[in-house]
């Protein structure tokens, strides 16, 4: 199979990945990207039920008025990020 990439921006992104990963070829870059995507897809599928439960819980909290006011979201997220895991 031959793939022709005409989009210069995409060519540049592939070249950047080639250099950043130390890959030997664009084919190796594409293989790595596909493996990463497949891994993410598997994880999402395996965790779909838990993710949906968290979304439902969040929606229920919002419905009860337990959300964070929009003008406080940035400060709240900054505080969360500063806490060690």
N, C-alpha and C positions, 0 to 999 in steps of 0.2 A: 504494500500500500504506500502510495506517495501522497503527501499532504503539502499543498502549496499555501503558504501564508502570505497574503498580499497586504494585510493591514500592518503598516509600519510601527504603530504603537504596540501591537501584539508582538511583533518581531522584537522590539526593544525590551518588552517585558520578559520574553523568553530568554533573550540574551542576558538580561540582568539576573534571572534565576540560574542560568548556566554558570555565570561567574560566582554568584553568591553561594551556590551549593557545591561548587567544585566538580560538577557533573562533567562527564566526558563528551556528552552529545546532547542535542535537543531531545532526541529520543529518550535518553535517560531522565531528562527534566520532566518530560511528559509522563513517563512511567511513575516517577515520584509523585507528581501532582495527582495522577489518577489513584494511586495507592492511598494518598492522604484523603482524597474525596471519598473513596470507598470506605475508609476507616470512619470518617465522620458520618457517613450515611448509616453504617452499621450501628454506631453509637446512638444516633438519633432513633433508629428503629428499636434498639434494645431498651431505650429509656423513654420511649414515646408515652407510655402510660403514666410514668412519674412526672414527666414534663407537663402533660395535659392536666394532671391533678393539681400541680402548682399553679397553672394558669387559671383553672377553675377556682382555686382558693383565693388567688389575687383578685379575680373578678368579683367574688363574693365579698371580699373585704372592701373593694371600691363601692359596691352596691350598698354596703352598710355605712359608707362615709368614712372609712378608715384610711383613705389614701393620704398622701402627702401633698399639701398645696403646691401648685406649680412653682411659685416663687421661692419655695424651700427645697426643691429637688436637687439643685446643684450642690448646696451645702450638705445635704444628707448624703449624697453620693461621695462627696469629698471625704466626709467623716468615715464612711464605710471603707473607702480605699486606704485610709490611714491606719486602720486597725489591723494588727497582725492576724493571720489566719489561724 
